[in-house]
Amino acid sequence: MSLVHNERTKLTAAWLNTQATALVAAGTFAPAVTVVYGLSKPGIGAIYIGILMCACFAAGLGLHLTARATLGSLRE
């Protein structure tokens, strides 16, 4: 029974980590690339973009740390 539990736990942790990666990529790197290369004019000020980028990075980090904590429930 612990083998099934461990695999489900690893699947959940992987899913959380994937969500963290997507959030950081979409919320942090995409706006940065847009601003740096001037691909489009942002409809909001630079300070709001910076706040959004920091919030997305923090949320992604939180999801990643949650995934690591989830792995702590693996059974031997």
FENTA-V678169 format. One record per run of one state. SS is the DSSP state (H for helix, E for strand, L for the rest). FROM is the first residue (numbers start at 1). TO is the last residue. If there is no record, write none. Layout:
ss-><SS & SS>
from-><FROM & FROM>
to-><TO & TO>
This chain:
ss-><L & H & L & H & L>
from-><1 & 2 & 38 & 46 & 72>
to-><1 & 37 & 45 & 71 & 76>
